């Protein structure tokens, strides 16, 4: 199973992008905040793709990208939006 982390504080964006990722064959791990993403990542499987919103109320996508690289290595692909 291929997992993708989707991080966006807009529920409509999560729904639309999540549907696209699902159609592409990913199991989507969706989060509405950096805090929620960290919780989901600590409890779940490692994603091979991360789609990250740039600005969020509790942090930024690039901040989480650093954590993702440190935790999962260079193999994870990231898209910032």
Order of alpha helices (4+ residues) and beta strands (2+ residues): beta-alpha-beta-alpha-beta-beta-beta-alpha-beta
